[in-house]
């Protein structure tokens, strides 16, 4: 599939957490292999990552509140959970040019690096980031990420997970008008990437999709989960991952004592057990 303005898909999701070490334990218990800790150079934030065969998850927390946190502190005053996504690109400079050519207002590419604390010594993964103003990625905090050192963050032993997770499929965003919100992505992805279904509007990002729903339809997508959180729209509510074998996933969750609701296709985990987000694990 051709890319949208140089964007090839969803690179990773960002999950804001109040206690980074506690979050590492939560996601390890859910069956994920969590990387060693990273720290953003010049910022007060650190992370643990969950590397999948396609896409990855970033658990993001504050290590030094006296330093720049890129508004993570303000987000965490309200809640934990999904707070943004990074789109992927194979060429940050070309992506910037294509976004500008589509009438958008990208900023960058800008350099970012972090220290990754490995047993044999720290290494420094680095990235180039392209930013868009909030109104050009409706209802989502988003940026574009190009990996300069992918081998440092995609080590094979980090991509094996006890629950069998392999790929980031989608994120779900609650908003007042899903159709109008999704249409805001037309300049990036074009009309062929948008699909309006009963209760949900989908934007295909290449690998990975954005799903937009009303507050009323959030529960419809996640049957069996009661007492779901509710925040003023827009907010990011859920993340769907693919697992190799649903039976293997079920066995792990049961052995770990994780509460979940099983459908014909997936295991649904309540936000109280996944740092504020609905986690859907889908497999055959």
C-alpha positions in Angstrom: 0.0 0.0 0.0 1.3 3.4 -0.9 2.1 5.7 2.0 0.2 8.9 2.9 2.5 11.9 2.6 5.5 9.7 3.4 3.8 8.1 6.4 4.0 4.3 6.3 1.9 3.4 9.4 1.8 3.7 13.1 5.3 3.5 14.6 4.2 3.3 18.2 1.7 4.4 20.8 2.5 6.4 23.9 1.0 5.5 27.3 1.4 8.0 30.1 2.0 6.4 33.5 2.4 7.9 36.9 4.8 5.3 38.3 7.1 4.0 35.6 8.4 1.1 37.6 4.9 0.0 38.6 3.8 0.2 35.0 6.8 -2.0 33.9 5.5 -4.7 36.4 1.9 -4.4 35.1 2.8 -5.0 31.5 5.3 -7.7 32.4 2.5 -9.5 34.2 0.2 -9.0 31.2 2.7 -11.1 29.3 4.9 -8.6 27.5 8.7 -8.5 27.4 9.7 -5.0 28.5 12.9 -3.4 27.3 15.5 -1.9 29.7 14.7 1.6 30.8 15.4 4.6 28.5 15.8 8.3 29.4 15.3 11.2 27.0 18.4 13.3 26.8 17.7 16.9 28.0 14.2 16.0 29.2 12.7 14.8 32.5 11.0 11.8 31.0 11.9 8.2 30.8 10.4 5.1 29.2 10.1 1.4 28.9 9.2 -0.1 25.5 7.4 -3.2 24.3 8.7 -4.0 20.9 6.4 -5.9 18.5 7.1 -7.3 15.1 5.0 -4.4 13.7 4.9 -1.3 15.8 5.6 -0.9 19.5 4.3 0.5 22.8 6.1 3.2 24.9 5.3 3.4 28.6 6.2 7.0 29.4 6.8 8.5 32.8 8.4 11.4 34.6 11.9 10.8 36.1 12.8 14.4 36.9 9.9 16.8 37.3 12.2 19.8 37.4 13.1 19.2 33.7 11.0 19.5 30.5 8.2 16.9 30.4 6.5 17.9 27.1 3.2 18.4 29.0 3.2 14.8 30.4 2.8 16.3 33.8 -0.5 18.0 32.7 -1.8 14.8 31.2 -1.1 12.8 34.3 -2.9 15.3 36.5 -6.0 14.1 34.7 -5.4 10.4 34.1 -3.1 7.6 32.9 -3.5 5.9 29.6 -3.1 6.4 25.9 -1.9 10.0 25.2 -0.6 10.0 21.6 0.8 8.1 18.7 3.9 8.3 16.5 3.4 7.7 12.8 6.3 6.0 11.0 8.2 7.2 8.0 11.1 5.9 6.0 12.4 9.4 5.2 11.8 12.3 7.6 12.9 15.0 5.2 10.8 13.7 2.3 7.8 13.2 4.7 8.1 16.9 5.8 8.1 18.0 2.1 5.1 15.8 1.2 3.1 17.1 4.2 3.9 20.7 3.3 3.0 19.9 -0.3 -0.4 18.7 0.9 -1.1 22.1 2.5 -0.1 21.1 6.0 2.3 22.8 8.4 5.0 20.4 9.5 7.8 21.4 11.8 11.2 19.7 11.7 12.8 17.3 11.3 14.1 17.6 14.8 16.6 15.4 16.5 15.8 13.4 19.7 17.9 10.8 21.5 17.6 8.8 24.6 19.9 6.7 26.8 19.0 3.1 26.9 20.3 1.3 30.0 21.7 -2.0 28.9 23.6 -4.4 31.2 26.9 -3.9 29.2 26.5 -0.1 29.3 24.3 2.6 28.0 23.6 3.0 24.3 21.9 6.0 22.5 19.0 5.3 20.2 18.3 8.4 18.1 15.4 9.7 16.0 14.3 12.4 13.7 10.8 13.8 14.5 8.4 15.8 12.4 5.6 17.6 14.2 2.2 18.8 13.0 0.0 21.4 14.7 -2.9 19.8 16.8 -5.6 20.9 14.4 -4.0 18.9 11.6 -4.2 15.6 13.5 -7.7 16.0 14.9 -8.4 14.5 18.3 -5.0 13.0 18.6 -1.6 14.1 19.8 0.6 12.8 17.0 4.0 13.2 15.4 6.1 11.4 12.8 9.1 9.4 13.8 12.1 8.2 11.8 14.5 5.7 13.5 18.2 6.5 12.9 19.3 3.5 15.0 16.6 0.8 14.6 18.9 -2.1 15.6 19.4 -0.6 19.0 15.7 -0.8 19.9 14.7 -3.9 17.9 16.7 -6.6 19.5 15.2 -10.1 18.8 15.0 -11.2 22.5 12.8 -8.1 23.2 10.3 -9.1 20.5 9.2 -12.4 22.1 6.2 -12.1 24.4 4.7 -14.7 26.7 1.2 -13.7 25.6 2.2 -14.1 21.9 1.8 -10.4 20.9 3.1 -9.6 17.5 1.6 -6.4 16.0 -0.1 -3.1 16.8 -3.4 -3.2 15.0 -5.3 0.0 16.0 -6.0 2.7 18.5 -9.5 3.9 19.4 -10.3 7.5 19.9 -13.5 8.8 21.5 -14.8 12.0 19.9 -18.1 13.8 19.4 -18.2 13.4 15.6 -16.2 10.5 14.3 -16.9 11.1 10.6 -15.9 14.8 10.7 -12.8 13.9 12.8 -11.7 11.2 10.4 -12.2 13.5 7.4 -9.6 15.8 9.0 -7.0 13.2 8.0 -7.9 13.5 4.3 -4.9 15.8 3.5 -2.5 13.1 4.9 -4.0 9.8 3.8 -6.6 10.6 1.1 -10.2 9.4 0.7 -9.3 5.8 -0.2 -8.0 5.3 3.4 -11.2 6.3 5.1 -14.1 3.9 5.9 -17.3 4.8 7.6 -19.0 1.8 9.3 -21.9 1.4 11.7 -20.7 3.0 14.9 -17.1 3.5 14.0 -15.1 5.5 11.4 -11.7 4.1 10.4 -8.5 5.7 9.0 -6.1 3.2 7.5 -2.5 4.5 8.2 -0.7 1.8 6.2 0.1 -0.6 9.0 -2.2 0.2 11.8 -5.5 2.0 11.9 -7.2 4.8 13.8 -10.7 4.1 15.0 -13.0 7.0 15.9 -16.2 6.4 18.0 -18.7 8.4 20.0 -18.8 8.0 23.8 -22.0 5.9 23.3 -20.3 3.5 20.9 -17.2 2.8 22.9 -18.8 0.1 25.0 -20.3 -1.4 21.8 -16.7 -2.1 20.5 -15.7 -3.7 23.8 -18.6 -5.9 25.0 -18.3 -7.4 28.5 -16.4 -4.5 30.0 -18.4 -2.6 32.6 -17.7 0.7 34.3 -15.5 2.0 31.6 -13.9 5.4 32.2 -15.5 8.5 30.7 -13.6 11.7 29.9 -14.6 14.8 28.0 -14.0 14.1 24.3 -11.6 13.8 22.6 -9.6 11.1 24.4 -7.7 8.0 23.4 -9.4 5.0 25.0 -8.2 1.6 23.6 -5.4 -0.2 21.8 -5.8 -3.5 19.8 -2.9 -5.9 19.4 -2.6 -9.1 17.4 -1.4 -12.3 19.2 -0.2 -15.4 17.4 -2.4 -17.8 19.2 -5.5 -16.8 21.3 -5.4 -20.0 23.3 -1.8 -19.3 24.3 -2.8 -15.7 25.3 -5.8 -17.0 27.3 -3.5 -19.5 29.1 -1.0 -16.8 30.0 -3.6 -14.4 31.4 -5.3 -17.1 33.4 -2.0 -18.3 34.9 -1.1 -14.7 35.7 -4.4 -14.1 37.5 -5.4 -11.3 35.1 -9.1 -10.5 34.9 -10.3 -10.4 31.3 -13.4 -10.9 29.1 -13.2 -13.4 26.3 -15.1 -12.9 23.0 -15.0 -15.1 19.9 -12.0 -13.2 18.7 -10.2 -11.5 21.5 -9.3 -11.1 25.2 -10.5 -7.7 26.6 -8.6 -6.2 29.5 -10.2 -3.5 31.6 -8.4 -0.1 31.9 -7.9 -0.6 35.7 -5.6 -3.5 34.8 -3.7 -1.8 31.9 -2.7 1.7 33.1 -5.9 3.4 32.1 -6.6 2.0 28.6 -8.7 -0.8 27.2 -6.4 -3.5 25.9 -7.7 -5.9 23.2 -5.6 -8.9 22.3 -6.9 -10.5 19.1 -5.8 -13.8 17.7 -7.0 -16.9 15.8 
